Amino acid sequence: MLAASARAVLDHLDGATTRIAEQVHSDRAARTRAELDGLTVDRLTEITDKNLRIRALLDAGYTTVGSLLGVSAEQLEMLDGVGSHTARSTVAAVEQLADATAQGQSMRITLDRDDATGTRLLGDLEMLVRLGPLVEPHRRDLDDYARSVEQLAEAVSQATNALTFAFRRRASRRRALDALAALEGWAPWLASTGLEQVVARLTSACAEPGPGPLALWDDFERRSAVYYTVLGAIVPLVRDVLAATGMLPSELADRVDAIALDTTLLDVSLRGYQAFGAKFVLNQGRVLLGDEMGLGKTVQAVAVMAHLVAAGATHVLVVCPASVLVGWLREIELRSSLQAWRVHGPDREATAAAWLAQGGVAVTTFEGLRHVPEAAAEVLDLLVVDEAHLVKNPRARRSQDVAAWADRCWRVLLMTGTPLENRLDEFLGLVRMLQPALVDSLPPHLRLVGADTLRHTMAPVYLRRNAVDVLVELPELVELDEWEELTPDGRRVYEAAVAQGRFMDMRRADFATPDSSGSSKLGRLLEILEDAAANGEKVVVFSYFRSVVDLVCRTLAGPGGRDGTGPQTGAEAADLHPSDLDRADLEPAAGGLPAVFGPLWGGVSADERQLEVDRFAAAPPGAVLVAQVDAGGVGLNIQAANVVVLCEPQLKPTTEAQAVARVRRMGQVRPVRVHRLLVEDTVDERIREILATKQQLFDEYVRESSLAAGTTRAVDVSEAVLAREVVAAEQARLGYGPVWDDLLADGLQAGTEVPLGDDAAADQPVDRLGWRSGDLQGPGTP
């Protein structure tokens, strides 16, 4: 009875696994056939060097490659004009093309609550998500016991039946008695393992009904990454396996994959590519992990920490920007059993001393690194540096601080989703921090021999995977350019900024009209928000400018609403937890305006930013989060939204990519829509034209984990040069004449007042271009 119950538990889960595999293979076959039905039969000549009798196939009614699926060579030989040569070559070509097409098919669950097939698939996946952690730790014991009893069952039945036993031969009776003794021999093991109680608990758990269809889809929408992790373990694709390795040389990938990752201290299931990334760090020791944003670099780092601590390591140090410090602490506490220490704020010296004495994971900022005791270097097992592109300048103080710690620690992990922003030399600077001998050994000609050679050379230190390759479930990305016209008020403001050569004021001129009703972008923004609310969607609004995010918040707050002055601060924020949020506080503002959260900007602490994001996630559909792109576009996960609005073109392709990746990342199940607010015949057009070329170069060099097949300045995006080009073009177009010689002769002297906007930094001096001292600096620029 116990063995039968144990087998029933395993069959319950294995049955779900089989149904999932069958459904995925059926879906893949249907999509493969649909794709091959779109290929005319003459395309087969492109993948074989044989001379095929295509006309004979067409005459027989085989017009597409799909129509030949399942047709044998013998069947084709029966056709007029088709010999053995054409028949066998055709079948081989069709099979080759079908296999390649099937391997390229990814499995993505569409968010369609009326899809009965999808609901059944989710039901089986949910059961594995719910019961897998309960059953899998006992699978070997359950299977061993059930298999042994099943094998002994027939002989034991003979020994326990007195009538049949008496008439058995001596050898047969001996086998029956031996089987009975073997079965009784399990009793001590059963008592020591408590398997009987385990089976009872698991049987009860298996009997519990799963959630209904609506609750099932709601759960998938909240935890899609967990569902896809289970799905990927059942039906991995060859393409996914290759992508997970970052296209590393096969011999290195094999060595990495052979490592047994210890996950006993982890409280999260890793995707295949995440497990490979953790193994890569453990195998190589000093690594630059350049995975695209949204792939879970933090989880991979936590997996490395957990493996090392399980093996006896005691001290780990994480260095990151202040904006993501809270996120790191949360991830460590939620995803592992490791002790996390916050070495930041007024108690950082005391906390650092406690960490040094007790061990665990210390999390500090680039500035806080200076307050970590020097003695920690002697016991440090792993140094992790997040947003490592912020330490690419070897002359900056924080870069030197990080490099000094990296020199004293054997294991170092640098992480950045944008390893190359401006110049390829900076990439080599990060590599030098890890393996200086590798950079010094590069021959001068290597940068000119092509990306493949250089990628192979950097393989020991650099791993990068792209989201579209490894996150097959990423939803569709829809990008919409919302072109508007300047109103008369907007044109007057804009032309005044052009006449004075103020680049930054030109960028935000449409939002700086005397009356907000004169802003064409603001009007379009309100229409987008109204449409999103009607469709039950949440929106994140990004702008580079504090004055713009403040204006958006004030406009959305309306009379009696939140005034856009920012999230709660101080003790108010410290005392709140996401689970304590009052639903009543999250209702839309009066007058039908959506609930607005923010603005998030550089002056808002990391704790307050995270709390505001939590409030936004808990709010009803239609809610809006407003943020400066450098503050909200880095280090936060905002999957609760699926609509992104960019109020102006950004000066770096990576800035916009980071902002969108906050929303379109692992765990997002809705299609993501990006609206770019643009005004024709303005600086917006000039910036878009110039950056289009830069984006193409960035994709070519970085997304494929390669370096330039040419000069290291090939992708240089200098904001000052871009500003000069744009302002000069606009002044020439509008007839204001060349002013650059005068500006340069004046040395771009600072001192004039800001003519537009109401930024908090309005009292800062600006130069003749309208730049403030901080305008060229992101939140972590040295």
C-alpha positions in Angstrom: 0.0 0.0 0.0 2.8 2.4 0.9 4.7 1.6 -2.3 1.6 2.1 -4.4 1.0 5.5 -2.7 4.7 6.5 -3.3 4.4 5.5 -7.0 1.1 7.4 -7.3 2.8 10.6 -6.0 5.5 10.3 -8.6 3.1 9.5 -11.4 1.0 12.5 -10.4 3.9 14.8 -11.2 5.4 12.8 -14.0 2.0 12.8 -15.7 1.9 16.5 -15.7 5.5 16.7 -17.1 4.5 14.3 -19.9 1.4 16.3 -20.8 3.4 19.5 -20.9 6.1 18.0 -23.1 3.5 16.6 -25.5 1.6 19.9 -25.7 4.8 21.9 -26.3 5.9 19.5 -29.0 2.5 19.6 -30.6 2.5 23.4 -30.6 6.0 23.4 -32.0 5.1 21.0 -34.7 2.0 23.1 -35.7 4.1 26.3 -35.9 6.8 24.5 -37.8 4.3 23.3 -40.4 2.8 26.7 -40.6 6.2 28.2 -41.3 7.1 25.6 -43.8 3.7 26.0 -45.5 4.9 29.6 -46.3 8.0 28.3 -48.2 7.6 27.4 -51.8 9.1 24.0 -52.8 11.7 25.6 -55.0 13.4 26.9 -51.9 14.7 23.4 -51.2 17.3 23.9 -53.9 19.0 26.5 -51.6 20.0 23.8 -49.0 21.1 21.0 -51.3 23.7 20.8 -54.0 21.6 18.1 -55.8 19.7 18.9 -59.0 16.1 18.4 -57.9 13.2 17.9 -60.3 11.1 20.7 -58.9 8.7 20.8 -61.8 7.7 17.2 -61.3 7.0 17.9 -57.6 4.9 21.0 -58.5 2.9 19.0 -61.1 2.1 16.4 -58.4 0.6 19.1 -56.2 3.6 19.6 -53.8 3.7 23.4 -53.9 5.2 24.1 -50.5 7.8 22.6 -48.3 5.1 22.0 -45.7 3.2 19.8 -48.1 6.2 17.4 -48.3 6.3 16.9 -44.5 5.8 13.2 -43.7 6.1 12.1 -47.4 8.5 9.2 -47.8 11.1 8.8 -50.6 9.2 5.7 -51.8 6.0 7.8 -52.2 7.9 10.4 -54.3 9.5 7.8 -56.5 6.0 6.8 -57.6 5.5 10.2 -59.2 6.0 10.8 -62.9 9.4 12.3 -63.5 10.8 11.8 -60.0 13.6 9.3 -59.7 15.4 7.9 -56.7 17.9 10.8 -56.7 15.3 13.6 -56.5 13.1 11.6 -54.0 15.8 10.9 -51.5 17.4 14.4 -51.8 14.1 16.0 -51.4 13.1 14.1 -48.3 16.6 14.8 -46.7 16.3 18.5 -47.5 12.7 18.7 -46.0 13.8 16.9 -42.9 16.8 19.2 -42.5 14.8 22.3 -42.9 12.0 21.0 -40.6 14.5 20.2 -37.8 16.2 23.6 -38.1 12.8 25.3 -38.0 11.6 23.4 -35.0 14.8 24.1 -33.1 14.2 27.8 -33.7 10.7 27.7 -32.3 10.4 29.2 -28.8 7.6 28.5 -26.4 5.8 31.6 -25.2 2.5 31.5 -23.3 0.2 34.2 -24.6 -1.8 36.1 -21.9 -5.2 34.9 -23.2 -7.5 33.8 -20.4 -10.0 32.3 -22.9 -7.4 29.9 -24.3 -8.4 26.5 -23.0 -5.2 24.9 -24.2 -3.1 27.5 -22.5 -5.2 27.1 -19.3 -4.5 23.4 -19.3 -0.8 24.0 -19.8 -0.7 26.5 -16.9 -2.6 24.1 -14.7 0.0 21.4 -15.1 2.8 24.0 -14.7 1.2 25.4 -11.5 1.0 21.9 -10.1 4.7 21.3 -10.7 5.5 24.8 -9.2 3.4 24.0 -6.1 4.3 20.3 -5.6 7.7 20.1 -7.1 9.6 21.6 -4.1 7.7 19.2 -1.8 8.3 16.0 -3.9 11.7 16.4 -5.6 13.8 16.2 -2.4 12.2 12.8 -1.7 12.1 11.5 -5.4 15.0 9.1 -5.1 13.7 7.5 -1.9 10.2 7.3 -3.2 11.4 5.7 -6.5 13.8 3.3 -4.9 11.3 2.0 -2.4 8.4 1.8 -4.9 10.6 0.1 -7.5 12.0 -2.5 -5.0 8.5 -3.4 -3.7 7.1 -3.7 -7.2 9.8 -6.1 -8.1 9.3 -8.2 -5.0 5.5 -8.0 -5.0 4.8 -11.2 -7.0 7.3 -13.4 -5.0 6.0 -12.0 -1.7 2.4 -12.8 -2.7 3.4 -16.4 -3.2 5.1 -16.6 0.3 2.0 -15.2 2.0 -0.5 -17.6 0.3 -0.2 -20.9 2.2 -2.0 -23.0 -0.4 0.1 -22.0 -3.4 3.3 -21.9 -1.3 2.9 -25.6 -0.3 2.8 -26.7 -3.9 5.9 -24.6 -5.0 9.2 -26.2 -5.8 11.9 -25.8 -3.2 13.8 -23.1 -5.2 10.6 -21.2 -5.8 9.7 -21.3 -2.1 13.2 -20.1 -1.3 12.9 -17.1 -3.7 9.5 -16.3 -2.1 11.0 -16.4 1.4 14.0 -14.3 0.4 11.6 -11.7 -1.2 9.6 -11.5 2.0 12.8 -11.1 4.1 14.0 -8.3 1.7 10.7 -6.6 2.1 10.8 -6.8 5.9 14.4 -5.5 5.7 13.0 -2.1 4.5 11.3 -1.6 7.9 14.3 0.0 9.8 15.0 2.3 6.8 11.4 3.4 6.6 11.5 4.2 10.3 14.7 6.2 10.1 13.7 8.2 7.1 10.0 8.7 8.1 9.0 7.9 4.5 5.6 6.7 5.6 4.8 10.2 7.0 6.3 11.8 4.0 4.1 9.8 1.6 1.1 10.7 3.7 1.9 14.4 3.5 2.6 14.3 -0.2 -0.5 12.3 -1.0 -2.6 14.8 0.9 -0.9 17.7 -1.0 -1.5 16.0 -4.4 -5.2 15.6 -3.5 -5.6 19.4 -2.9 -7.3 21.1 -5.9 -5.3 23.7 -7.8 -6.6 27.3 -8.4 -9.4 28.0 -10.8 -8.8 29.4 -14.3 -9.0 33.1 -13.3 -6.7 32.6 -10.2 -4.4 30.5 -12.4 -3.9 33.3 -14.9 -3.5 35.9 -12.2 -0.8 33.8 -10.6 1.0 33.3 -13.9 0.9 37.1 -14.5 2.5 37.6 -11.1 5.1 34.8 -11.3 5.6 34.1 -15.0 9.4 33.7 -14.5 8.8 30.8 -12.1 6.4 29.1 -14.6 8.9 29.5 -17.5 11.7 28.1 -15.3 9.8 24.9 -14.9 8.8 24.8 -18.6 12.4 25.4 -19.7 13.6 22.4 -17.6 11.1 20.1 -19.3 11.5 21.2 -22.9 14.8 23.0 -23.4 15.7 24.0 -27.0 19.1 23.6 -28.6 19.0 27.3 -29.4 18.4 28.2 -25.8 21.3 26.0 -24.7 23.6 27.8 -27.1 22.4 31.2 -26.0 22.8 30.3 -22.4 26.6 29.8 -22.9 26.9 33.2 -24.6 28.4 31.5 -27.6 31.6 30.7 -25.7 34.2 28.3 -27.3 32.8 24.8 -26.9 35.8 23.6 -24.8 35.4 26.4 -22.3 31.6 26.0 -22.2 32.0 22.3 -21.5 34.3 22.9 -18.6 32.0 25.5 -17.1 28.9 23.3 -17.5 30.6 20.4 -15.8 30.7 22.3 -12.5 28.1 21.0 -9.9 26.4 24.2 -8.6 25.5 23.9 -4.9 22.1 25.5 -4.4 21.3 24.4 -0.9 21.4 28.0 0.4 19.4 29.3 -2.5 15.6 30.0 -2.2 15.0 30.4 -5.9 15.1 28.2 -9.0 17.6 29.3 -11.6 17.0 29.5 -15.3 19.4 27.4 -17.4 21.4 30.4 -18.5 21.5 31.8 -15.0 23.0 28.6 -13.6 25.5 28.6 -16.4 26.4 32.2 -15.6 27.0 31.4 -12.0 29.2 28.4 -13.0 31.2 30.6 -15.4 32.0 33.0 -12.5 33.0 30.1 -10.3 35.2 28.5 -13.0 36.9 31.6 -14.2 37.3 33.5 -10.9 37.6 37.1 -12.3 34.7 37.8 -14.6 32.9 40.7 -16.4 29.2 39.6 -16.6 27.6 41.7 -19.3 24.2 40.2 -19.6 21.6 42.5 -21.0 19.3 44.2 -18.5 16.5 42.1 -17.2 18.2 38.7 -17.3 18.8 38.5 -13.5 22.5 39.3 -13.0 21.8 39.9 -9.4 20.4 36.4 -8.9 23.4 34.9 -10.7 25.7 36.7 -8.3 23.6 35.5 -5.3 23.9 32.0 -6.6 27.7 32.4 -6.7 27.7 33.6 -3.1 25.5 30.8 -2.0 27.8 28.2 -3.6 30.9 29.7 -2.0 29.4 30.0 1.4 28.1 26.4 1.3 31.7 25.4 0.5 33.1 27.3 3.5 33.5 30.9 2.3 32.7 33.5 5.0 32.9 37.1 3.6 31.4 38.6 0.5 31.4 42.3 -0.4 28.9 43.9 -2.8 29.7 47.5 -4.1 26.9 49.3 -6.0 25.3 52.7 -6.6 23.1 53.9 -3.7 20.1 53.7 -6.0 20.2 49.9 -6.1 21.5 49.2 -2.6 18.0 48.4 -1.2 17.4 46.1 -4.2 20.5 44.1 -3.4 19.6 43.7 0.2 16.1 42.5 -0.8 17.4 40.0 -3.4 19.9 38.5 -0.9 17.3 38.1 1.8 14.5 36.8 -0.5 16.6 34.6 -2.8 19.0 33.0 -0.3 19.6 32.0 3.4 22.7 34.3 3.5 23.0 37.1 6.1 23.0 40.6 4.4 24.6 43.6 6.1 23.7 47.2 5.1 27.1 49.1 5.2 25.5 52.4 4.4 24.3 55.4 6.4 25.2 56.7 9.8 25.8 53.2 11.3 28.0 51.9 8.5 31.2 51.7 10.6 29.5 49.6 13.3 27.8 47.4 10.7 31.0 46.9 8.8 32.7 45.8 12.0 29.9 43.4 12.8 30.1 41.9 9.3 33.9 41.5 9.6 33.4 39.7 12.9 30.4 37.5 12.0 30.7 37.1 8.2 28.0 37.2 5.6 27.3 39.6 2.6 28.1 43.3 3.1 26.4 45.7 0.7 27.8 49.2 0.4 28.1 52.0 -2.1 31.0 53.3 -4.1 31.5 56.1 -1.6 30.9 53.7 1.3 33.7 51.4 0.2 36.2 53.8 1.7 34.7 53.1 5.1 35.0 49.3 4.9 37.9 48.1 7.2 41.1 47.3 5.4 41.3 44.1 7.4 38.4 42.8 5.4 40.6 42.3 2.4 42.4 39.5 4.2 39.2 37.4 4.6 37.3 38.5 1.5 36.1 35.5 -0.6 34.3 37.4 -3.3 34.0 41.0 -4.4 30.9 41.9 -6.5 30.7 45.3 -8.3 27.4 46.2 -9.8 26.9 48.8 -12.5 30.6 48.4 -13.2 30.5 50.8 -16.1 30.5 53.6 -13.5 34.2 52.6 -12.6 35.5 52.6 -16.2 37.5 55.8 -15.7 40.8 54.8 -14.2 41.4 58.4 -13.1 38.2 58.6 -11.0 38.5 58.2 -7.2 35.9 55.5 -7.0 37.5 53.5 -9.9 40.8 53.6 -8.0 39.1 52.4 -4.8 37.4 49.5 -6.6 40.6 48.6 -8.4 42.5 48.5 -5.1 40.0 46.1 -3.6 40.0 44.0 -6.8 43.7 43.6 -6.6 43.5 42.1 -3.1 40.6 39.7 -3.8 41.1 36.5 -5.9 37.4 36.3 -6.9 36.0 39.4 -8.5 32.7 39.8 -10.4 32.0 43.0 -12.3 28.4 43.3 -13.6 26.9 45.7 -16.1 24.2 45.5 -18.7 26.0 48.2 -20.7 29.7 47.3 -20.7 30.3 49.8 -23.5 28.6 53.2 -23.5 31.0 55.5 -25.3 34.4 54.0 -26.2 35.7 50.5 -26.6 38.8 51.5 -24.7 36.6 51.6 -21.6 35.6 48.0 -22.1 39.3 47.1 -22.1 39.7 49.2 -18.9 37.2 47.0 -17.1 38.9 43.9 -18.4 42.3 45.2 -17.2 40.9 45.5 -13.7 40.2 41.8 -13.8 43.0 40.4 -15.9 45.6 43.0 -16.8 47.9 40.4 -18.3 45.2 39.5 -20.9 44.9 43.1 -22.0 48.7 43.6 -22.1 49.1 40.5 -24.2 46.8 41.8 -27.0 48.8 42.5 -30.1 48.2 45.9 -31.7 46.6 44.4 -34.8 44.0 42.3 -32.9 41.4 45.1 -32.8 41.5 45.1 -36.6 41.1 41.4 -37.3 37.3 41.1 -36.6 34.8 40.6 -33.9 35.0 36.8 -33.8 38.7 36.7 -33.1 38.5 39.3 -30.4 35.4 37.6 -28.8 37.3 34.4 -28.6 40.3 36.2 -27.0 38.0 37.7 -24.4 36.1 34.5 -23.7 38.0 33.7 -20.4 36.8 37.0 -18.8 33.6 38.2 -20.6 30.2 36.6 -20.7 27.2 38.4 -22.3 23.7 37.0 -23.2 20.9 39.0 -24.8 17.3 38.9 -23.6 15.9 38.0 -27.0 18.1 34.9 -27.1 17.5 33.5 -23.6 14.2 34.9 -22.5 12.0 33.2 -25.1 8.9 34.4 -23.1 9.7 38.1 -23.5 6.5 39.7 -24.7 6.2 41.8 -27.8 7.8 45.2 -27.8 5.8 47.8 -29.7 7.6 51.2 -30.3 5.5 54.2 -31.3 6.9 57.6 -32.3 4.3 60.2 -31.3 5.1 63.2 -33.6 3.4 66.5 -32.6 3.6 70.1 -33.8 4.7 73.0 -31.7 1.9 75.3 -30.6 2.4 79.0 -31.1 3.5 79.4 -27.5 5.8 76.4 -27.8 7.4 77.7 -30.9 8.1 81.1 -29.3 9.8 79.3 -26.4 11.7 77.0 -28.7 13.0 79.6 -31.0 14.1 81.7 -28.1 16.2 78.8 -26.8 17.7 78.2 -30.3 18.6 81.9 -30.7 20.5 81.8 -27.5 22.1 78.4 -28.3 20.8 76.7 -25.2 20.7 73.0 -26.0 19.1 71.7 -22.8 16.4 74.4 -23.0 15.7 73.4 -26.6 15.2 69.8 -25.5 12.4 70.7 -23.0 11.0 73.8 -24.7 7.6 72.2 -25.4 7.1 71.6 -21.6 8.1 75.1 -20.7 5.2 77.1 -22.2 3.7 79.8 -20.0 0.5 77.7 -19.8 0.6 74.0 -19.8 -2.3 74.0 -22.3 0.3 75.2 -24.8 2.4 72.0 -24.5 1.6 69.6 -27.4 3.6 66.8 -25.8 1.7 67.1 -22.5 -1.6 67.0 -24.3 -0.5 63.8 -26.1 0.7 62.3 -22.9 -2.7 62.8 -21.2 -4.3 61.0 -24.2 -1.9 58.1 -23.8 -2.6 57.8 -20.1 -6.3 57.9 -20.6 -6.1 55.1 -23.2 -3.9 53.0 -20.9 -6.3 53.5 -18.0 -9.2 52.4 -20.1 -7.3 49.2 -21.0 -6.3 48.4 -17.5 -2.7 49.2 -18.0 -0.1 50.9 -15.8 2.4 53.5 -17.2 5.9 54.7 -16.4 6.7 58.2 -17.6 10.4 59.1 -18.0 12.1 62.4 -18.6 15.7 63.6 -18.3 14.5 66.9 -16.7 13.3 67.4 -13.1 11.1 70.3 -14.3 9.3 68.0 -16.7 8.6 65.2 -14.2 7.4 67.8 -11.7 5.0 69.3 -14.3 3.7 65.9 -15.2 3.1 65.1 -11.5 1.3 68.4 -10.8 -0.9 68.0 -13.9 -1.9 64.4 -13.0 -2.4 65.2 -9.3 -5.2 67.7 -10.0 -7.0 69.7 -7.4 -6.6 68.0 -4.0 -4.4 65.3 -5.4 -0.7 64.6 -4.7 1.3 67.6 -5.5 4.2 65.9 -7.3 6.6 66.9 -4.6 7.8 63.3 -4.3 7.3 60.1 -2.3 7.0 60.0 1.5 10.3 60.6 3.3 12.0 60.0 6.5 10.2 58.1 9.3 7.0 57.8 7.2 8.7 55.8 4.5 10.9 53.8 7.0 7.8 52.5 8.9 6.0 51.2 5.8 6.3 47.8 4.2 4.6 46.9 0.9 2.2 44.5 2.7 1.1 47.4 5.0 0.1 49.7 2.1 -3.5 51.0 2.6 -5.5 50.3 -0.5 -7.5 53.4 0.1 -4.3 55.5 -0.3 -3.8 54.0 -3.8 -7.1 55.0 -5.4 -7.1 57.5 -8.4 -7.1 61.1 -7.6 -10.3 63.2 -7.9 -11.7 64.1 -11.2 -11.0 60.8 -12.9 -7.2 61.4 -13.1 -5.0 58.3 -12.6 -3.2 57.7 -9.3 0.3 59.2 -9.7 3.4 58.1 -8.0 6.7 60.0 -7.8 8.5 61.8 -9.0 11.6 59.7 -8.6 14.8 61.7 -9.0 18.3 61.8 -7.8 17.4 63.5 -4.5 15.1 60.6 -3.5 16.8 57.9 -1.4 17.0 54.3 -2.5 14.6 53.3 0.2 12.0 55.9 -0.8 12.3 54.9 -4.5 11.7 51.3 -3.7 8.8 52.1 -1.5 7.2 54.2 -4.2 7.7 51.4 -6.7 6.0 49.0 -4.3 3.1 51.4 -3.9 2.8 51.7 -7.6 2.8 47.9 -8.0 0.0 47.6 -5.5 -2.1 50.3 -7.1 -5.1 49.6 -9.3 -4.8 49.6 -13.1 -4.3 53.0 -14.6 -1.7 54.1 -12.1 1.2 56.2 -13.3 4.8 56.3 -12.1 6.8 59.4 -13.0 10.6 59.4 -12.8 13.8 61.0 -14.1 15.3 58.6 -16.5 18.6 58.4 -14.7 16.9 57.7 -11.4 14.0 55.4 -12.4 15.8 53.8 -15.3 18.5 52.2 -13.3 18.3 49.4 -10.7 14.5 49.2 -10.3 12.1 46.4 -11.4 8.9 47.9 -12.7 7.1 44.9 -14.3 3.8 46.1 -12.9 3.7 48.6 -15.8 3.6 47.6 -19.5 3.5 51.1 -21.0 6.5 53.4 -21.1 6.5 57.1 -22.2 9.7 58.9 -23.0 9.2 62.6 -22.9 12.2 63.5 -25.1 14.9 61.6 -27.0 17.8 60.6 -24.8 21.4 61.4 -25.7 22.6 57.8 -25.4 21.0 54.7 -26.8 21.8 52.9 -23.6 19.9 55.4 -21.5 16.6 54.6 -23.3 17.4 50.9 -23.4 17.9 50.8 -19.6 14.6 52.6 -19.0 12.6 50.2 -21.2 14.4 47.2 -19.7 13.0 48.2 -16.2 9.6 47.2 -17.6 10.4 44.6 -20.3 12.3 42.1 -18.3 12.0 38.6 -16.9 8.5 38.3 -15.3 6.7 40.6 -17.7 3.9 38.9 -19.5 2.0 41.7 -21.2 3.2 43.2 -24.5 5.2 46.3 -23.7 4.4 49.6 -25.5 6.9 52.4 -25.7 5.7 55.9 -26.7 8.3 58.5 -27.6 7.0 62.1 -27.4 8.6 64.0 -30.3 8.0 67.4 -31.9 8.7 67.8 -35.6 11.1 70.4 -36.9 12.9 70.7 -33.6 15.9 69.3 -31.8 14.0 66.0 -31.4 14.5 65.3 -35.1 18.2 66.2 -35.1 19.0 64.0 -32.0 17.1 61.0 -33.5 19.0 61.3 -36.8 22.4 61.5 -35.1 21.8 58.7 -32.6 20.3 56.3 -35.1 23.8 55.7 -36.4 25.2 55.3 -32.9 22.6 52.7 -32.0 23.5 50.6 -35.1 27.2 50.6 -34.0 26.3 49.8 -30.4 24.3 46.8 -31.5 27.1 45.6 -33.8 29.8 45.8 -31.2 28.2 45.1 -27.8 25.1 43.0 -28.2 27.1 40.2 -29.8 29.8 40.3 -27.0 32.3 41.5 -29.5 34.7 44.4 -29.7 35.2 46.7 -32.7 36.7 45.4 -35.9 38.4 48.8 -36.2 39.2 51.9 -34.2 38.1 52.0 -30.6 36.5 55.4 -31.1 34.0 54.0 -33.6 31.1 54.2 -31.2 32.1 57.4 -29.4 28.9 59.2 -28.4 30.2 62.5 -27.0 27.3 64.6 -25.6 29.1 67.9 -26.0 29.9 67.3 -29.6 26.3 66.1 -30.2 25.0 69.3 -28.6 27.2 71.4 -30.9 26.0 69.6 -34.0 22.4 69.8 -33.1 22.4 73.5 -32.0 24.4 74.6 -35.1 22.0 72.7 -37.4 18.9 74.2 -35.8 20.3 77.8 -35.8 21.2 77.4 -39.5 17.7 76.0 -40.3 15.9 78.8 -38.4 18.2 81.6 -39.8 19.9 82.7 -36.6 23.3 82.4 -38.2 26.5 80.8 -37.0 27.3 81.6 -33.3 29.8 78.9 -32.5 33.0 80.9 -33.1 31.7 83.5 -30.7 30.7 80.9 -28.1 34.1 79.2 -28.3 35.9 82.5 -28.2 34.0 83.3 -25.0 35.2 79.9 -23.6 31.6 78.9 -23.0 31.6 81.0 -19.9 29.2 80.3 -17.1 27.1 82.8 -15.2 23.9 83.5 -17.0 20.6 82.5 -15.5 18.4 79.7 -16.7 15.7 81.2 -18.9 13.4 78.2 -18.9 12.0 75.5 -16.6 11.8 75.4 -12.8 14.4 72.7 -12.0 15.5 72.4 -8.4 19.0 73.2 -9.7 17.9 76.4 -11.3 20.3 78.4 -9.1 23.3 76.5 -10.6 25.4 78.5 -13.1 25.0 77.5 -16.8 27.3 77.9 -19.7 26.4 79.6 -23.0 24.8 76.4 -24.3 22.4 76.2 -21.4 24.3 73.3 -19.7 24.4 73.1 -16.0 27.3 71.6 -14.2 25.4 68.3 -13.7 23.8 68.1 -17.1 26.5 65.9 -18.5 26.6 63.6 -15.5 24.5 60.6 -14.8 23.8 59.6 -11.2 27.1 57.7 -11.0 29.4 59.8 -13.2 32.7 60.5 -11.5 
